[in-house]
């Protein structure tokens, strides 16, 4: 059995602790048979941040060991105190029975001619009509009706209007004293996993309900426990009592996840006679019983039920690496009288090695990506900063998992952005060609201005995190090149200026030509026929080039959707010249077999332009 320690609470509607992201769902319809077989439930007061939990009955108190239902301050769903505020439901007639996770021996019940009662008066392995409650949802909240005495009322505070922390409940409330609740559900598997994922030395989680059988002896027997020893006497009734036993030992062998654990037990009587222990492999952690006094068996057990810190001893951490743990209590002296109850198994952290390896591998992958240099410096800095932020040593599996997810999200933003990587590569390909314009040109003010413009564009490109920002700097490079060519005397290959931005190519009627630049040549449509076509630029509708523009004719060989330019001719008002072959293009499936054009405007017309030649086709 378990007892809560009451404290203050912050009044507010419902609770913010049970999150959908952690697997909790606020239900508004009656759970099905499948639901109640697979889920745990938490009842939260509709107005105040209070949960229904269990503690030693005060007003109920039909029997000395009875537990009642209480309004209790809400706790974190991954704390050691959540179990006593968590419930299972089971079908009872046309209603339900409620059984607490901490005290799971029997469901709660009302009593004969005592409709206000709702406690653990009797020990029932299975529910009966005395245990029945009726759950109803209306106007945004649930009520819990006394199923055996439905006309008598509902669950609510024993003292009218006392919807406060520590208030005991009765099952005969009416009017404004009826309790209204939100019911949260979570799968039993997820609930347990959440505890394991958040276990740490600073947040030990109670795994007793899943791994320890009959930890509180509330069925009045020692089922699930193994014993050694001889002589003397023993008694089991809610708790256990031994006296004058020789080499006594009581224990369970558990299969648990690898990690770190502590074992606790409430024990009173002969000081130091009882030794609580946990053993895994060759490691044993033992703590001797404290000096908790005991007068007689029943009063001592009652003290333990009323105060779950009474006589409690706790071992040091036991590290489990083989999945096996033995926990128990032993007494090697015969001169003893001991009363003990309420074994607990706490996990202070699961094995984190797999998470540590996963995070380390992810960091290595991130660093390799940074070293590859396929994205701008700004993107690399974002990834590097994320590594610094998340590559740490954590206490819990949840913290490792959150860090891995967060770093992965940052990394994938740039790792999977092939358009950004292509734009970045295209920027440097264009920069190399723009830098090539300097070849054979003497230094001077024009060269300095040109170099500064290139450097500025490159700095801004490295600071970019989007395709649009990189393309802006590509445009700045092209503008710098056009200005340089127009103000400098020399011989230049300007093919790249005519072919870099295919979105600028137009049909003769001025509409888009539909040419798509695609370095990776992915997602090729299958319906494009093979054809050969000539496309040509025009500077004006008259077809006559002006002094500050170029007339370019390109012949393409198109096989399926890939078009290869094989010859380019450029005409100004000077003699005709040839250009080098630009990069391949991919055309869209809707591109018509018509001529298209791009007009290159130069800021100045101070010199003639001479081009390199190509073999004829």
N, C-alpha and C positions, 0 to 999 in steps of 0.2 A: 504494500500500500504506500501511497505517497501523500505528502502534505506540502502545501504551498506556503511560502513566506510572503505576507501581504505588504505592499508598499503603496506609495502615492500613484496617481494616474493623471494623464492629460486628457481632459474631456474633449472629444471631438467625434464627428460622425464616423461610424464604422471603424476601419483600420487601414493603415497604409503598409502594413508589414507583409501581407500575403499577396505576392505579386504574380501576375499571369506569366511573366518571364521565368519564374521559378516553378511553374507547373500548377499554380492554384487557379481554380475557376469558381466564380460566384454562381451558385445554382439558383434557378427560379422554377424548376419543375421537380416533382418527386423523383428520387433516384430509383432506377430499375434494380432488379435482382443482380444483374451483371455489374451495375455501378457499385452496389454495396459490397459485393464480393471483392472488388478491385480497389476501392477507394478508402481513404481516411477523410474525416470531416472535422472542421472547426466551426464552432458557433460563436459569432461575434455580436455583441449588443448593437442594435441598430443606431443608437444615439451616441453612446460612449465607446471609447477604445478599450473595451473589456471583452474577455473571452470566458466561456464557461469552462471551469476546471473542477478539480476534486480536492477535498481536504477533509480532515477529521470533522465529523458532524458535531455541531454545537446544539442547535435546536432539534435536529433529527434525533441523534443519540439514542436510538432504540436499543442498541447493544454497544458495549464498550469499544468495539472495533469498527463501528459503522462509519462509512464515508458519506459525505453529502456533496451536493453540487453548489458551486460558488461562482459569483462574478469575480474575475481576477484580471489584474492588469495584463494587457496583451504583451506577449513576448516575441522575440525574433523566432521565426520558424526553423532556425538551425541551431537553437540554443539547447542546453541540457534540460530546460524547463518546459519544452514544447509538448513532451509526451503526455503530461497530466492535463493538457488542454486539447488533446486530440482524441477523437471518438471514432468507433466503428458503429455501423448500423446493421441490424439484422431484422428480417421479416418476422413480425409477430401478428398473426391474424391479418386484419386489414390495415394494420399500422406497422410500427417499428419498435425495436428495443434498442437502447443506447448502452454501449459498453465502452468504458474508458481505456485508452491504450496503456496507461500506467497501471491501472488496476483492472486487469482483464479477466480475472477469475469468474466474475458473474456480472450480468447487466444490472442497471439500477432499477428500482421498483417502488411502487407505493405499497400500502399496507391495509389490512382489514380495519374498516371504520376509522382510517387515519389518512384521508385523501390528501392531506398536506405533505405527507411523507414522500420523499424521492431520494432513496439512499441504497446502501448495500447491506440491508438488514439480514438477508439470508444469502447463502452461497449456492448459486444455481449454475451448473455447467452449461445449461441451455436455458433460454428465456421461456416465460410463460405469460399468462394473461396479466399477472400483476406488474409485469414489466412494460406493458404496451403503452406507447405514446402515439399521438396522431400529429403529423406535421402538416401544416397548411400555409400556403403562400397567398397573400393578398396585400394590395396596396404597397407593394415594394418590400415586404418583409415577411419573415416566417414566424409562426407561433408553434409552441409545443404543448399540446393538450394532454391532460391526464387520460390515458386510454381506458383504464379500468373504471374510473369515475368521471366520464366525460362531462356530466352536467355540473361537476364541482369546480372545474376551472382549468387553469393553465399554469405552466412554469413561470415564475416571476420571483422578485425579492421577498424573503420571509417577512421583513418589515416593510409595510406599504410605502412606496415611493423611494425606497432605498436602492437605487440603481448605481451603486458605488462599489469600488474595489473592496473585496472581502465580505460582501453581502451574501449570506446563505440563501438558497432558493427553496421555495415551497411549490407544491403542485396543485394548489387550489386557488390561484389568483384570478381576479376578474377585473373588468374595467380598465382604468389607467395603470393598474398594477400588473397587467399581463406583460410578460417579456416579449419583445420583438427583436428578431435576430436576422443577420445575414449568415448564410451557410456557405462555407468554402469547402470545395472538394479538391483532392489531389490523389493521384495514383499512389498506391502503397510503395510501388517500386521507386517512383520519383521522390517520394518523401524520404525514404531511407537513403537514396543516393545523394540527396541534398545534404543530409547530415554528414555522410562520409566526405563529400566534397568540401565541406566547410570546417571539418575537424582540425583543431590545432591545439597547441599547448595553452594558448590563451582562450580558446573556445572548445573545451572538451565536450563531446556530444555523447548522449546516453544511448547506447545500442542494446541495452538489456532486453527489451521486448523481442528482439529478433534473434538473439544468440543464447540467452540464458533461460532455462526452463524452471518455472516455479520459483522465481527469485525471492518472493516474499512469503512463501509457504501458506498463502491464504486459503488453499484448498485443504488445510489441516493435514498435510502429509508431506513427505520428502520425495515425491515423484520427480524423476529427472536427475537426482543426486546419487552419487556413489559414496559409500562410506567405508572406513576402515577403523579398527579399534575393537576393544573388548571391555567387558565388565561395566559397572556403573549403571546409570539410568539416563533416559532421555524422554522428552515430551515435545510434541509438535501440535500447536494450536494457534494459528495465525503467525506465530513466530516459533523459534526452536529453543529448547532448554536441554543442557546436559549437566551431569554432575558425576564426579568420580569415574569418568571413563579413562581407559588406558590407551595411550597412543591414538587418540581420536583424530580422524581426518574426514572431512566432507568436501566433495569437489565435483566439478563437471569438466569434461574435455570438450573444447569448442573448436569449430572450424570457422576462422575469421579471415577477413582480408588482411594482407600484409600491411603492417603499420605499427603504430605505438599505442599502447593501452595502459589503463590503470584500473585496479580492482578496489572496490570499497565494500564495507560491511558495517552495520550498526551492531555493536557488541558491548556487553556489560557484564559485571560480575568480578571474578578474580582477576585483579590487575596483572596484565602481561601474560596470562595463561593462554589466551587465544592468539594465534598468529594468522593474519589474513595474507594470502599470497597469490601471486600469478607466476606461472612458469611457461616458458617457450624455449624449446631446445635445451641448451645447457644453462640458460639464464633464469634465475628466480629472484623476484622482488618480494620481500616480506615486511610486514609492519605488525608490531605487537598491539594487542588490545589496550585501550586507554583505561583510565581509572573511573569510568562511568559506574556509578553505584547502582545496585539493584536490591530491592527489598523482597519482592516475590515475583514470580514469573509474569502474572497478568499485569501488574502495575508497571513492570519494567518494559514489557512490550507496548503497553499503552503510552508510556513516555516516548518510546521510539516512534509510534504512529503520530503522536501530537507534535513531535519535533524531530524532523528527519536529519538533524545534525547531532542528535543525542547519541553519544557513544560511537559516532562515525569515525572510522579510520580509513586511510587511503594509501595504497602502495605507491611507490615511485613508478616511472614509466617502464613498461616491459616492451621491448622491440620484438615484433613477430616477423620473421622472414620465411617461415615454412608453412604458414597458414594454420598453425595449430597453437592453441593456448589452453592451459589448465588453470582454472581459478578455483579457489576454495578457502577453507579455514582448517587449521590443525592445532592440536593441543597435545603436547608431549608429556605433560605432568598429570598425575591422577588426582592431585589435591586441587580440585577445581569445581567451581559452579559458574556456568556461563549461560547467558541468554543472548541470542543473536537473531537478526532479521534483516531483510532488505539488502541482498547482494546487488551490486551495481557493476556494470562493465562500461567504462568510458573509453572512447577513442580520442586520442590527442593528435592524430594525424595519420593519414594513409601513406602508403609507399608512393613517393613522388618521382621516382627515377624515370619512369616512362615520360612524364610531363617534362622533366628537365632535359631529357634527350630530344624530345620533340621541339622544345623552344630553342635549344642549341642548334639543331639542324636548320630550323627556320632562320635563325640569325645568320648562319653561314650562307644560306641561299640568298638572303638579302644582301650580304656583303659582296658576294660574287656578282650579283646583278649590278650593284653600284660600280664595281670595278670594270664591268663590261662597257660602261660609258654610253649606253644606248638611249638615255634620257637626259634632259638638261640638268645642270648642277642643282637647280632649285628642287627638282623632284628627288634627286639623290639626297639632298639635305633633309627633306621631309622624311624619307625612309631612315636615314641615319639618326635623326632625332627620335623617331619611333623606336628604334633599337635601343637607344639610351634610356628611353622612358620605360620600356617593357622588359628588357633583358635584365632581370633581377632574380634574386632568390626569394621565393615566397613560402609562406607557411602552409597553405592549403591547396588542394587540387583545384578548387574553384578559382583561386587567384591565378594559378598557372593557366587554366583554361581560358579565363578572361583575357590574360595577356597574349596568349597565342592567337586568339580570335582577333584581338585588336591589331596586333602587328601584321597578321595575315591580310586583314582588310586594307591597311595602308599599303602594304607591299603589292597586293593584287591590283590596286588602283593604277599602278604604273607598269607592272609586269604584263598585265593583260591589255594594255592600251597600245595596240599595234599601230593605230593611226598616229598617236603621239610619237612613237618611236620612228615611224616612217618620216613624219614631218621633220623631226630632229635630224635624221640622216640626210634628208633632202636639203635641209638648210646648209649643212656642211658641204654637200656636193655642189650646191650653188655657190657657196663661199669660195670653194677651191677654184671654180671657173672665174668668179669675179676677181679673185686674187691674181689669176693668170693674165688678166688684162694689163697688169703692171710690167710684164716681161718686156724688156728692151726699152722701157720708158725712163727718162731721166727723172731724178728726184726734183722736187720743187714744191711750191705752195699748193698746186693742184694735186700732186701726189699725197702731200700731207693731209689735205682735206679729205681725199679719197680714203686714205688709210684710217683716219679718225672715224669716218662714217662706217667703215667695215667693223672697226673695233667696237663702236657703240652698238651696232646691230648685234654683234656677237655677245656682248655683255647682256643685252636685253634678251637675247634668245636663251642664254644660260639661266636667266631669271624666270623664264616662262614655265608654266605648268599646264598649258592648254595648246591644242593644235592651232587655234585662232591666233594666240599670242606669237607662236613661232612663225606662222604665215605672215603676220604683220612685219616681222623682221626680215623675212625673205623678200617682201615687197620693198623694204628699205634698202636691202642689198641691190636689188634691180634698179631702183631709182639712183642709188649712188653710182652704179655702173653706167647708166644712161648719161648721167651728168658728166662723168669722167670721160666717156667716149666723145661727148659733144664739145668738150673743152680741151681736148688733147689731140695732138697730131701723132698718128701712128697707124699700124696695121693690126686689126683685131679680128678674132673669130667670135662672132656674137650669136652663133647658133642657139646657145642656151637661152638667150633673151627671147628668141622667137618660139621656143618650145616648152619652157618651164611650166607655164600656167595654161593648161589646155582648156580650162573653163572660159578663157577669154576668146576662144576661137568662135567665129560667127559664120552663119550662112550669108549668102549675098543679100538676102532680104533683111539682115540684121538680127535674126533670131538665133538662139543658141544652137551650136552644131551638134552637141550631145557627145563630145569626146570626153572620156574619163581617163585620168591618169591613175595607174594602179601598178605599183612596182611589184607587188606580190602576186598579181594576176590570179586572185581568188574569186570564187563564186562566178565562174564563167557561164554565161547563158549558152544553152546548147542549140538554140535556134538561129544563130547567125550564120549565113552561108559564106562560103569562100568567095572573095571578089577582089578585084584590083580597081583602085579609084585614085584620081588626082584631086587634091585639095589645094586651093591657092588663096593667098591673102590678097586683099585689095585695099588701097589707101582711101579710095573714094568710090562713089557709085559710077563715076566716069571711067574708073579703072586706071586713070593716069596718076602716077605717084607724085606727090608734092616733094619739095626739097627736104622736109623734115620727117619723112616717113619712108618705110621700106615696102616693096612689093616682093612677096616670097611665094614661090611655088614648090610644093612638096609632092613627090610621087610615093605612094604607099603600096605595099603588097600585103593584103589582109588574108590570113588563113585562119578560118574559124573566127574567133573574136580577137585574136592578137594581130595588130597591124604594125608592120615594120617599115619605117621610112627608109627608102633606099637612095633617094636623091633629093637635093634641095637646091633651088635656084633663087638668088636674091637680085632684085633689080632696083637701082636708084636712078636718078637722072644721069648717072654716070654709066660706064659700060657694065654689062651683065657679069655676075660672078657666081661662084658656087659656094655652098656652106657645107660643113660637116654634118653627118647624120645625127639627128637628135635621138632621145631615148624612145623605146617602144611605147605604144599606146594600146589601151583596150577600149573598144567602142561599145556603146550600149546597144541593146537589142533593137531599140527604136530608131537608131541613127539612119537617116536616109542617105542614099548614095548621091550626095550633092556636094558641090564645092563649099568650102568654108574659109573664113578669113580671120586674121588677127592684125590689128594695126599697131605698129610700134612707133610711139611719138618721142622724138628727141627734143630736148630743150634748146638745142642750138644746131646750126647748119654750117659750121665753120670748116668742115673738111670732107674729103671724099673717103669712103670706106672701102677697103680692099679685103677680100675673103679668100680662104683656102679652097682648093678644088677637090672634087670627088671623081672616082671612076664613073664613066657613063654606064647605064643599065640597059 
